[in-house]
Amino acid sequence: MQNLMIDIETLGTKAGCVVLSIGAVEFDNDGLGKEFEVVIDVESAVKAGLVIEPRTVMWWMEQSDEARKKITAPGVDLLTALGQFKDAFDWKGKQVWCNGANFDFPILEAAFDCFDAPTPWLFYNTNDYRTMKNLVGKKLVGEIQKAHGEVFTKHGALDDAKSQALTLIGILHHLRGE
C-alpha cells in the first residue's frame, strides 16, 4: 500500500513538545492495511529534550476517560518508539498523510531530531488530510464519516489515523466521481 496515515497524541502543540503516542495505518483505494501504534514513556521524552505545555495537559483533563487511558498505558522509551515506528513500514515511495501538515510532521521531526535521526519519510511525500477535508466541505466529510460507520476513540492515535484514512478514501472516491 502506497499511502500511510499518521496521527500523534502529544503534550503540546508545537515542534519540540512531548509525543505521547504514534498511530499509523496503511491504506489504498480499497481500504485499510497494516496498522501500528505505540505509547511513549513521558519521562523518556522529557529526558530527550521534549517539553510539556501545561495548557495541553489541562486540555487532556477534559478528554474522555477512554482517550486518557490510551495515553497513560505503560509506554516505551522515545528512541525505541521511533525505531519501532520506522521499522513498521516500507517507506520507499510511501505517500504520508496527517491531519494538519503543520502539526504531526514537525512534532515528529523534532522527536527524531532529539537523536539526530532522519524521519523515515521523504519531505516531498508529505500530504495534508485537513486540506482534503476543506476541499470538499464539512457536510460531505460528515456524510463520509457516518457512512464508514466505524466506532473509534477520539484522540486515540491509531483510532484517529484509521478514521482519517477511511474518510480520505471516501473523499478521493468522491473527487474521482466513483
N, C-alpha and C positions, 0 to 999 in steps of 0.2 A: 504494500500500500504506500502510495506516494505522499500522503498527507498525514500530518500529526497535529492534533490539538493539544495545547499545553495550558494548564491552569495552575496557579500557585496560591497558597494562602500565606499571609505574612503578618508581621507585627509592625507594619509601616506602609507608606505609600510611595516612597522614593527609593531610587537605587541606593544600596548600602544598608537597607533595613533587613531585619531577621526574616528568613524564609522558614515557615513552619511546616509546609508540605508541598510536594510537587505531584501533580497528576497529569497523565498524558494518555491519549488514545489515538491509534492509527485509524484512518478512515479513507473510504473512497466513495464513489457514486452509489454503491450498493449497501453501504452500512459501515459498522464499526469493526475494528480488528483488535490487535494486540493492545493490552492495557498495562499501565504502570502507575504505581502510587507509592510514595514514601513519606513518612513523617520524620521530621528532623528534630534532634535534641536542641532545644533553645540555648542551653549553656554552651554547647559546641559552636553554635553560630555566633554568639557574642564573643567567645574566645577568638574566633577567626576575624573579628573586627566589625561584624554587622551590629546594627543598633536597633533598639526598641523605641518606637514612637508611642508615648503614653496615650495619645489620642486614639490610636488604633487599638490599644489594649482595652480602652473604655468601649470602643465600638464592638469588640468581641463579646463584651459582657452583655450586650443587647441581642446577640445572635442566639439561635436555637441551641438547646442542650445537645442535640444530636451533632450539630456542626462543631460545637466546642469539644465534644468527646473525640471527634476525629483528629483534632489538632493537639490534643493533650495525651493521646496514646503514647506509650513509650516509643521514642524515636532513636534514630541512628545519628552518628555524628555527621556534620555537614559535608566533610570531604567524602565520606563513604556514600552518602545520599547522592551527591553529584556524580560520583563514579558509577553508581547503580543506574542512575538516570541515563548517563552517556552510553553505558553498555547495553541498555534495554532495547535499543533500536538500531537499525541500519540507517545511518544518516545520509548516505550518498543520494543526492538528488531529492531529498525529502523537503517538501513544502511544509513549513512550520507556521502554525496559526496560534494566536492567543486573543483574548478579549481586551484589546487595547494595547497596541504596539508600544505605547509609552509607559506601560506598567510591567507586565510579566517579563518581557525581554530584557529591559535594562536592569531589573532587580536580579534576575538570574545571572546576567553578565557580571554584575558586581559580586555575586556569590562565587562564581568561577574565578574572578579576579583575585579573591582572597588567597587563592592558591596558585596564582599565575598560570591558570589553566584556561585554554581556549574553550569557547562554547562549542558544543557538538554540531550545531547548525551553521550554515553559511549565511552571512548577513543579507545576501540578496535573495534568500529563500524564505524570508520572514513575511508574514501576511497578517492583516488585521481583521479579525472577525467582527469587531464593532463597526468598522466601515461597511462591511457587507450588510449588517443589520440595518444601518442607516440608509443604505441604498434602496431597500425595499419597504421600509417603514415599520412602525410598531404593530400595526394591525396585522399585516401578513406574518410578521415574526411570531406574534401571539397565536395565530392560526396554526402555523407550522409546529410550534412547541406543543400546542394542545393535541395535534394530530399524532405526534410520536408517542404520546401517552405514557412515557416513562416517568416513574417517580424517583426523584433524585433529592439528595440532601443539599440544599443551597449552602454554598460556602464549604463544601467538601471538594477538595481539589480534583479528584478523579470524577466524581459525580458532575461537577461543573464542566469539566473537559468533555465528558460524554454528551451532556445536554447541548453544549455549544456545537459539537461536531454534528450531532443529529439535526440541529437547527440549520447549520450551514449546508448540510446535504440538501435539505428541503429548499433553502434559498437558491442554491445552484440549480436544482431541478426547475424551479420556478423561472429563473433567469434564462434557462435554455428552452423554456416552453414545454417542458416534459410533464 
